[in-house]
Amino acid sequence: MEIKDIYKLYSKNFLIDTDTRKIRKNSIFFCLKGENFNGNKFAKKAISLGASYAIVDEEEYCQHSNIILVDNVLITLQKLANHHRKQFKFPIVGLTGSNGKTTTKELINTVLSKKYKTTATKGNLNNHIGVPLTLLSMSLETEIGIIEMGANHQKEIELLSAICEPDYGYITNFGKAHLEGFGGVKGVIKGKSELYKFLEKNKKTAFINPKDKIQINKTKNIKTIKFDRSLQFLEVNPFVKFSFKSSTIQSNLIGKYNYNNIAIACTIGDYFKVSINDIKSAIESYYPDNNRSQIIKTNSNNIILDAYNANPSSMKVAIENFFSIKAKYKTLILGDMFELGKESLNEHKAIVDLIDQKGFDQYYFVGDNFYQAKTSNRFFRTFDDLNSYFKKNPLKHQSILIKGSRGMRLERLLDIIN
């Protein structure tokens, strides 16, 4: 069956599902495959649960008249999403980068939704499946789309850009993330810049940070819009405070590293003619969640929970920001950084050295990677080891930074730190 024919079926209800536990009536169920599952096996069940059609790529599972056989379910989903994207005229803002993508996306969406009906990537569904699903969730009522694109290897941003065809693009930064997949920092720059290549080829526009030399260099042949000149960073203690068009704005985001995320949201909002009052209201009402730089006050401690993800670049700026915060007693709890390949030990050692240089005397490291860089008895190989230590030696009256990669699940510490 051709994409245009599948699109006719999809356009009857504009509903796509990929999980039989969340089937909506009259949706089209795409039987995706993974390393540990085969969605084809659930095609017939999806129909019985209310899906109008199911898309499979293994003939043996065509056991119903409303089950459609294609060569590849994932590629069909991607092609359908791109076909849908071509049907609407509203602008799409695409963004990627090593750090801060999701926070930046949320800020942009919060600002633009003050004036427009927006559709944005939900959570961090920013990969080869999430991007198509986000596009297919857009309706004709949408006025601006915001697509977050994640990647851990070359050519991934190229694929996602081709699927969503952004009119505007923004790269948050080029940092030491997914070094194993990208093959080093140069690989990260090349991979993320695939967004710039799309914008250049299709004569689209890039938003850029004028202080980022890589962004300036990589966009020489692209129409660019720089951060608004009226933006001025004022202070962070611990929340970012800045001025924009003579208006002082107090955010609820900690760390100077979040200033650029806020600045691009203000710049994009202003470009799309959102009023300064609405921009101010949007920024001041935004609170981070999902373990991203959350401020949590317990009975006796103040916690900065930044346990959603970590790489050498984000870890470094988080530590430096924590160092600058005014607090009498400070404690660092840092977990392993993943996907660093052959650079893993060196990068973990560099973080340990940074802690020593800053003069922190209250710190704890957890995970196999940090344990290999052990220099004291404050290193714990497993979370259970750290957990047992804190049960016997509870933290009291501390300002605490908790940061580590998602796989470390350091938010579990909230159950024992109070």
N, C-alpha and C positions, 0 to 999 in steps of 0.2 A: 504493500500500500504506500502511495506517495505521501510526502509530508503535507502537501496541501489538502489531501483527503483526510488525514488524521486531524489536521487543524480544523476542518469543518466539524468533525465530531467534538473536538475540544471546545470550539466556540459556542456550542449549544449551552454549556454550563460554566465554562472557564474554571474547571476544577481538575487538579492533578494530585494524585496521592502516590506515595511510595512505601507506605507502612500499613499493613492490614489491621493494625491495632488502632489506626486513626482514619479509617475509611469514611469518606463523606458520600452521601447518596448522589448518584449520577456523575461521579468523578471518573477520570480515566486513570487506571492503576498501571504504573510503570514497574515492571518486574526487574529491578536492578540486581546486579550481582556484587558480591564482595568476597573478600578472602575466606570468610567463614560462613557465607550464606548464598543461596541461589533463589532469588526472587521469583524465578519462573515457577517454582513449586507452589507458590501461593496465588497463582493467576485465577484458578477456579474458585478458591476461597474468597478472593476479592470480589468476584462477580456475585457470589452468594451473599456477601455483606452489603451489597448495594451499589458497587461500582458499575458504571454502564459498560465499560470496556476494560480489557487488560492487554497490555503490550508485552509480548514475549519474544525471545530470540532462540528458543529451542522447540523444534517442531513437536516433540512428544507431549508438550504441555498445551497444545492447541486442542483442548477438550470441550470447547464451548463455541457457539457461533459468534459470540462477542469477544472472543480472544483473537487478537491480531498478531500475526507472525511478522517480525522484521529481522534484518540482518544483525543489528546490534541495538539493544534497548537504550543504553547510555547515549550513544551517538544520535539516536532518534530523538531522545529527550532534548539534547543540545540543539539539534536542528529545528525542532519544534519551537524552542524558546527563541531562537534567532528569527524564525519566521514570524513569530508573534511580535518581536521587537520591531520588525519592519512595518508593522501595521499602524504604529502610532507615531505621532510627530513631536510629542513632548520631549524635552531634553533629559539626558541621562548623565549623571556625574559618576565617573568611575574612579575608584581610589585603591591604592596598594601601598606597600612600604614595609619596612622591617619591624617597626614598633608603632603602636598607637593607632592602628587602622580602625579598630572597632570603636574606640572612644571618639576618634575623629568623625567616623560615620554617624555615630549617635548625636554628636554635637551639630553637625551639618543638618541632619534630619530634624533635630529639635528647633533649629533656627528657621529653616525653610518651611516647616509645617505651620509656622505662625501665619503664613500668607497663602501657602499652597497645599493641595492635597498630594501628599508625598507617599511613595512606596519605597522602602529601604530594606536592605538585607537584614533578616532577623538574626539576632545573636551574632555568631561568627560563621554562618552558613555561606562561606566565601570561596568554595572550591568548585571543581568541575561538575558537581551535582547541585550545590547550593546556589550558584549563580543562575543556572537555568530555571531552578524552582522560583527564585526571586523574580526573574523576568516574567514567568508565567503567572505570578501572583498579581501582576500589574493589570489594572483595568483601564478602560477608556476614560474613567473618571480621574485617573492619576494625572497630575500636572507636572511633577518632576520625579524622576527616579534616582535613587542613590544606591550604587552597587559597590560593595566591598569585594576586592579580589585578593585572595591569599595564594601563596605559592611556596614550594620548597625545592623547586628544581627549574632548570631552563625550559623555555617554551610554554610554561604553564600560563603566564600572564598573556602571552601571545594568543593562546587558545581562548582564554576568558574574554579578552578584548574583542576577538573576532565574534564571539557569541553575543555579547551585550552591546557592542558598537557604541561606546560612550562618546558624547559630544564634548565633554569636558573631562579632564583627568587631573589627578593630584597624587603625588608620591610623598608620603609623610617623611621618609628618611631612608638612608641606606646604611644599615647596621649589620652587626655580626649575628645574624639569625639564619638558621638552616644552613650553616656553613658546609655541612656534610653533603647535602643535596646539590647546593649551588657550586661547590668546589672552591670555596674561599670568598673573600670580600669582593674581589673583582667579578666573580660569578654572580654575587648578589646584585651588584650594580647593573651588570648586563641583563640579568633576568628581570629585575624590576623595571628597567628602562624599556622593556618590550611594550609597555604602555605608551611611552613617548613615541616609539616607532609607529604604533597604530595611529596616534594623533597626527603625526607628521604626514604619514601616507594619505590620510583621509581629510587633511586640512582642517583639523579640529583644534581645540584650545586647551592649553595646560595652565593650571593654577600653580604658582611656584613660590617658594620661600626665597626672597632675594638674598638671604644670608647663607644659603646653601650653595656652595660653589659647584657641586656635582649637578644640581638641578639647573643652574644657570648654564653650565657647559653642555648639558644634554638636550637643552631646548632651544639652541641657537636658531634652528630652522622651523620653529613652531611658534604660532601666535601664543603669547603668554599674558597672564594677568597676575601681577605680584601682590603680596600682602598689602592691604591698604596702608598708605603712608601715615595715617593718623593713629595707627595702633602703637601703643607704648606700654611696655611692661613696667609695672610699678613696684611690686613686691610679692613675696611668697612666704607666709608664716602662719600656718603651713599652706594656706590656700592662695591660688594665683589671683592677684589683683592687677588690673590694667585699665588703661583709658582708651576709648575709641570714639572718635568724632566729638571730643570734649566731654564725653560722658564717662564717669568712673564706674567700672563694673567689677563686682566681687564674685568670683566663681566659687564653686564647691569642689574644685579639683586641686589636689596637692601637687607640689613639685613644679619647678620652672620648666621642666621637660614637657609639661602639659600646655604651656603657653602657646606653642606653635599649633597644637591641635585646636585651641580656642581661636587663634588668630585666623586660621583658614576658614573656620566656620563663620566668623564675622565678615571676612572678605567675600566669601561666596554669598552670604546673606545680603550684603550690601550690593553686590553685583546683580542679584535678582530682585533688587529693590524692596527688600524687607526693611521696615523702618528701624531706626536706631533704638527706639523704645521697645520694639518687639524683639530685637536682637538682644538687648540688655535683659529683658524679661526671660528670654529663652535660656541664656547662659546662666543667669542667676538661679534659675529653677531646676537646672540639670544636676542630678546627683549620680555619681558612678555606682554601678552595682556589679554583680557577677565576679566578685573578688578582684576588681580592678581599682586599686588605690582607694579602697573604702576606709573610712575612719570609723572605728568601732570602739566605744567606751564600755569597759567592763566595770566590775565593782571596784577594782583598784588599778587598772591599767588602761592606757590609751594605745590602741593598736592601729597601725596602718597595714591593712591587708591587701597585698598586691600579688596574690598567688595564682592569677589567671595564666600567666606565662612569664618566661624569663629567657634572656639571651645576654651575652656579655655587654652589649650596648645598653640595654634597658636596665640591667643590674647595676652597671656603673653609675648611671644618672640617678637611679633610685637611692643608692648609697650616698652619693654626693649631696643629694637633696636632704636626706635624713640627717646628714652631718650638719647642715646649715640650720635645721629647725631648732628653735630654742626650747630645750627641755633639760631638766636637772639630771634625770637618769634615763639612759638610752640602752636598748637591747636590740641586737640584730639577730634574726633567725633566717638563715638563707639555705635554700634547697638547690639541688642539682639543676644545671642547665643542660638540655638535651639537644640532639642533632648537630653536634659540633665536630663530629668526625675525628680526624687525627689531631685537631687543635684543642680537643676537649681538656686534656690535662693542663696544657699551658694556659688556657683561658680560665680554668678554675683556680690555678695558682695565682694568676694575675688578680683575681678578685680577693683572694686571701691576702695578697701583698697590699692591695688597696686598703683593706680593713686595718692592717698594721700601720700603714702610712697615715691614716686618718686618726689613729690613736684610740680607736674603740677598744674598751677593755671588757665589755660585756657582749659576747657574740657566741653564736652556735651555728654549726654547719651540719647539714644532714644529706646523706646520699652517697652512693659508691664513688662518684666522681670527685666530690669534695674530700671524701675520706682518703683518696689517693694523694691528696695534697696536705695531709694532716701535719700540723705543727704543734698541736697542744691536745689536751683532753677535752676540748670543746667540739670535737668532731665526732659525729655519730653515723654509722654506716646505714642504719635503717630508721624509718620513722618510729617504729616500736621502741627502739633504743632511746630515741629522743623523748618519746612519750613517757617512758618509764622514769627517765631522769627528772622531767618536770613534775611528775607526780610526787617525787621525793624532795624536789627542790623548787617549789612554786615561785613564779615571778610575781613580785608585788611592787606597786607604785612605780611602774616603768612606762616609758614611751617605747613601743615595740614596732619594728619593721619586720613584716613577714613577707618574703619574696622567694619564688621558685617556679620552675616549669610546671605546667598543668599536670603532668604525670605524677608529680610529687604530692599533690593534693594537700598542700599545707594548711588549707582552711580547716582541716581536722583539728588543728591546734586550738581552735576556739572552744573546743569541748573541755580543754584542761586549763587554759589560761583564763582566769577570771578576776 
